[in-house]
């Protein structure tokens, strides 16, 4: 069965890594682990992720999104049905169509469609809300996501323009920091994350990424503070508990290491 990495999800669905992590941490999907412990998403996960993101963008209450997404995840097939599949919103309900069969799940007023070719496993997202011209910062952010794989430098420039257009664009700041980190430009990544904290506040994904960066820079005590701030902002962030457990072990804080590893195991059980 075909699976997709985080970069595939970004390109196919137009969502940021931060958003993917937030939806995983919220329990909307449970990806498997691939090489180097990386996330691998199924086709069904892609549908669930896009639906959850779209409903959140439409300001649907969190409780209703959770109910809808759980129902979608339970009933959708792991692979594309031969009859094709589409998802859309009718009034205040999500309607799922497989060939001539339709079924509903609790959702919000938002229209999306998913189409695919079972011969090659491709997935196309048709977002009716995207027919309106997006704001300039959304254009730059989308361009950055599109360029990450082929032109990291161009993606960085696009993210900088998105931030200039909208200083509160947290996803652009996080993605820029990640690219700088991957390029071994660690001090620059640190400045991007610090600026993001000042502009956007203590977001848990931002704090987690800052902790990873500080750990790679050898600033272990500061990394620990960042991880602790991340789990304080979001106690369900399993990866932050895991990294903090390993870091506490390196620093000789065995009780803290055991506590955070226990939290990680509980959250991923």
C-alpha angles and dihedrals in degrees: 000000000000117000133190133219127220092266090052090053091050093051097042099043103025095234128132128247088247091057092047091051092047092052091047092048089049089057098245091130135012108211121196123240122253135177114342089008091290121158119259119194128203125222089258090053090055092055092047093047094050093046093049092048093048094049091049090051088052089057094245110166114265094239092056093046091052093051093048095046094048090053092048092049092049097050107032118098120247090236135036110279114236090238091060127243137238134179124203142156121246112188103313099338135083111235118203118197125195106180104306095341119097133186135174138226130185110272146127139274101286132116122219134155132198122199130178146173111236090201094068103015093240123159127207123188118209111192113190091194089062092069089087115081108263124230116270093252090054089054092053092046093050090048090052092053090048093050099045096093100040104028115019092174091053090047090053091052091049091051091049089053091048089053092047090052093046117015089191092062096118096174091058091050093049094047091048090052091049093051092049089048092051089049090055091244090133102162090050091050089051091054091049092052093045091051089048091054091052094046101038108020132235102330111178096226090049091049091048092052090047089053092053090049094048090048090053089049090054095248094130100165091050090046089054091052090051093050091048090051089050094053090043089056092042116015090186094064098116097184091056091052089049095050091044091051092053092045093050088051090054090050093049095249095134098168092053090045092054092046095052093043088053089052091050092051092047092051095047097040 
